[in-house]
Amino acid sequence: TQVFNFSSGPAMLPADVLRQAQEELCDWNGLGTSVMEISHRGKAFIEVAEQAEKDLRDLLHIPQNYKVLFCHGGGRGQFAAVPLNLAGSAGVADYVDGGYWAESAAKEAQKYLTPNVIDACTTVDGLRAIKPMSEWQLTKGAAYLHYCPNETIDGIAIDETPAFGDDVTVVADYSSTILSSPLDVSRFGVIYAGAQKNIGPAGLTLVIVREDLLGKANIACPSILDYTVLAKNDSMFNTPPTFAWYLAGLVFKWLKAKGGVAAMDKINQQKAELLYGVIDNSDFYRNSVAAANRSRMNVPFQLADSALDAVFLEESFAAGLHALKGHRVVGGMRASIYNAMPLEGVRALTDFMQDFERRHG
Ligand code: PLP
């Protein structure tokens, strides 16, 4: 049976990339050694690093006045790095709360500034939704506005980029949706993403930061989280996660060969339509997020009869459909369908779901 892994992370990589990495593992580039064993300061690795950055810049059309940083620390590292780098003298920043991760970011920021938490959650016809941006109460003089465009656990998305004028620096946690659809980087002050969903293995974190925001870090900011220090040292102030960086580079090449972010966007749309379609056309399954805010990356769904959850998980696993158990906070099921998940995988899941419904409905 072919296995499709619907896990939310860590690390969803395209099968082709894993195969290439396996082939090159012990003998990279004819060097007779692994890429993870060569010096990060040597010419060979610097070429890998620079090519990865170039390919990412091409994929996202990153303007010249933005630095790309390859860091440690994950998404949660950035929950601290953002206020430490950007708070300046303002002492306050706006945090849009649309779900678990946005709320977690605000909690961490509280150590360094006063977050003005904007509760953006609401319900529409009994379904979870995000309030319109016109209802978000921003703070005058806030250092920045932080939000999370894709809530990995809740399956809630904010697709519209916040637009409150040039005075408002928008910071976004793109951990679970970067490179899944086109993105206008120029609308953001900072975009960050833990690599482990759409990019590569855990341990690598991407930061895309507008240059004029550099040089403002709090004196207490650890150097390894300081955007200015990282930028000055080409993300090699300390030893970077070189193997993860190399794998990310392979994923960027794979994405380019697939037709880039626009092509991914189309496939991701097809995948999401297929899965939500099956959920919506049945009384056996349901999703509790309003259509306008449904995530295309993480699809939580419940069985109408939760007594069937265990047998659903057992049978789906046996059919090669792995890791469908929902996050403990939300319960039920969750299918994460990042870039690395092919359309066939989602089709295998929906075929299984319909068959399961016929047998147990
Ligand atoms: N932000 C989002 C949207 C996430 O999905 C996650 C983890 O799943 C995090 C932040 C936390 O990332 P990390 O575990 O790399 O700190």
Boltz pocket constraint, residues with backbone or C-beta under 6 A from the ligand:
constraints:
  - pocket:
      binder: B
      contacts: [[A, 8], [A, 9], [A, 73], [A, 74], [A, 75], [A, 76], [A, 77], [A, 101], [A, 148], [A, 150], [A, 151], [A, 152], [A, 153], [A, 173], [A, 174], [A, 175], [A, 176], [A, 194]]
      max_distance: 6.0
